[in-house]
Amino acid sequence: MSEFDGHIVDLLGDMPYPVWLLKGEMGEILWANQEAESWVKRSVRTQQSKNLPDVLSLPQDVRDGYNHCIKHKQSVIIRNCTMALNDDESPQCKLSIFPSGDYIGLILQTSSSEPSTVSSSIDAMSAMGRMLAHEIKNPLAGMSGAVQLLKPDVDGEESQGLLRLIGSEIERIRRLADRMETLGDKDPANLTSVNIHEVLHRAAKVMSSEVGRIIKFSEQYDPSLPAITADEDTLMQAVLNLIKNAVEAMESSGTGQEITLKTRFRAGVRRRLRDSEASASLPIEVQIIDDGPGIPEHIRGQMFQPFVSDKPTGQGLGLAIVSKIIHAHGGIIEVNSRLGETKFSILLPLNYETVS
């Protein structure tokens, strides 16, 4: 396997569900995690080089979903399917089939393997955090060194300003990577008073420097909104992920030309407190709106789950991280999408501590 797929294997090895990596139309088993070994009562060595139907009895909807994933390089989720061990009963399952480079990943969740608590889901997110931290940290030293070497040779305040922006982003990413290994923690790591408008403006500046004048950024902020208590770096990462998704969708489809960042006060939205019947208000709304192609209908219901993506080379991690960051801040995220408009709405409390 490629180096990239090796890192995906490291991530999937820690998933709390049975997971397989497969190849080809027959579903040749290349690798399985420990949960898969326990579930089928076979070691990964005895499974390798066999086809998945040799280990599990596959109903037709699963075969069709697997073929669709191979043909279109799109993730498929099948709910309430029957996946039987060849020598056992037939439990009801939720099956996720997703492309990973030249291979196909399969995650199987049964009533016994699907996480029933927040703690189990956090284990999976922690594994994801470890993989992402490893991938992010490696190139940062070289990038920082390159910026320092360029500074004496770059003239003009605008060019120097861009180098300073790059340098500050490298530092932000380094701080973020240092905390990625604790992505599964319940709480944000570095709470401060944050001006959400400064976060949004900086994110727009970073992304506009990448896409040039191809896509226009519009900022419409409510100046009366107060500062919030948040982890600025992880919140910035969530906003950047959403903007990047919009840019990629617009570029790949050739439709859309504007992304709007908007804030407003929104009354009446509440979220239940942890381990309590009480609830807390979420009055701060951040909207990220694009006029692109819209989100494909077949993934709208699962788009915040890991490994759900309609991109041929996508791994479906970006929106899962966004959801985790917003949830960790005591907030919620909503999405409405149709052709010509996709709107992500992030709803946050004024003070994180009131919802922790």
C-alpha positions, 0 to 999 in steps of 0.5 A: 500500500502507499504511505498515505494508505498506511496512515489510514490503516493506523487510524482505522486500527483504533476504530471501535468497529470491525473494519476491512480494507479491500481491493478489486471487484471481488472484495479481496481482503488486504487488511482487517483491524482487531475488532474485525478479527474478534467479530469473525473469529479469524486472524487477519492472516487467515483473512488476507487474500480471501474475498469478503464473501468467503468470510461474510454472507453479503446480501445483494444491497451490500454487493450493489453498494460495494460496486457503486463505491468502486465505480463512482469512487463515492462513499455508501452507507447502508442501514439495517442490512443483514451481514451474517457470519457464514457459520452464525446468526444474522445481526442487523448492521449499519455498513459504511463503504468508502474509497481510500486511494486504490482500495475500498474501506468497509466499516461494520456497525452492529448493535454490539459494536456500534458505540452507544456512548459519547466515550466510544465515539471519542475513541474514534475521534482520538485515533483520527487526531493522532493520525492528523497530528502526525501528517500536519507536523512533518512539513511545518519545520520546512515551511517555516524555514522557507519563509525565513529564507524568503524574507530578505529577498522579498520587497514591498510591504504587501509581499512582506505582509503575505509572508507574515500571514504565512508565518502566523498560519504556520504557528497556528497550525503548529499549535493546532497539531500539538493539540490534535492528539487530544481531539477526542477530549470533551473540552477545548484546550485553550479557552480565551475571549474570542472576537468571532469576526476576527476569526472569520476575517482572517479565515477569509483572508487566508482562503482568498490568498489561495484562490486569488480572484476566482472566488469573491468573499463577502463579509456581513457581520453584526457589530453588536455581537459580543466576544465569546469564550472559545479555543480560537485555533480550533474554531479557526480550523472549523471555519477554514474546513467549511470554506475549503469544502465550499471552494473545492465544490465550486471549483470542481463543478465550475459553478458559483463565484461567491462565499459569504461569511455572516454573523447574527444574533439568533434567539430561541435555540438551546442545547441540553446541558451534559448529564442534565435536563437543563439547557443553555442558549446558543445565541451566536450564529455564524453562517458560511454560505456559497452559491455553488452546486449544492451538497449531493443528496445521497450524503446529506444525512451522513456528511458529518460522519468520518469517511463520508465524501463525494470527492474521488480523492476525499477521505471524509474527515474535514466535516467530522472534525468540524462537527467535533470542534463545534460540539466541544464548544457546546454548540451545534451545526446545521446545514441547508443545501440546494442547487445554487446555495449551501448554508452552514450555520454554526450556533455557539454559546456566549460562554462555553463554561455555561454548557460544559 
